[in-house]
């Protein structure tokens, strides 16, 4: 992927993802973010990653499996942290990577890319991710008892 792609283009891509992520926070504000009362900003941040992934994929005309989507996911992952019990926890790197990819999936599979629809789809992705995490933890705890 990096062959023939100038470093300046990669920096511009990183700026695009970051700008769309921050724009997603404004959308969340306008449309009553359902996670604003959470103890950490994790779900708010992960939805913003998903929205950024959706709109970047749409703007650039990419498919979800594009190497450029992978690069965008890596950018989001770099902003992740593992401080799950810290009040400023923004999501683990693997979660942030996954949510950019989920946004790309939204673009490929949802024809209505209005803000309310993308926010709803991305929130649904978070609910699915959290259900999977809880199920995995409960299964592993049951195996150790």
C-alpha angles and dihedrals in degrees: 000000000000093000108105093006112113120227089240090060091052091051090050089051090052089050091049093052092046093047093049090047091054091044088054089059088057089051089051090052093049093046101044106261105233091208100054092106094052117121090241132029090239100114093039089053094045092051088050089053090051092049090048090051091050096049096040090051091049095045093050095041093236133159118233092251095052116129087232090061087051089053091050089051090051089052091054092045090056088063092053127104137195097223095115092165095044114104090228095052108146099185133284117282091250091053093049090048090050094050094054087052089047089054090053088051090052090054092050096046108032119067095194109072097175112138095251092052095047091047090050093048092047092048088052089053090054092050090051092048092049092047089052092049093050091047091049093049093048091048093049092047091051090051092055096049 
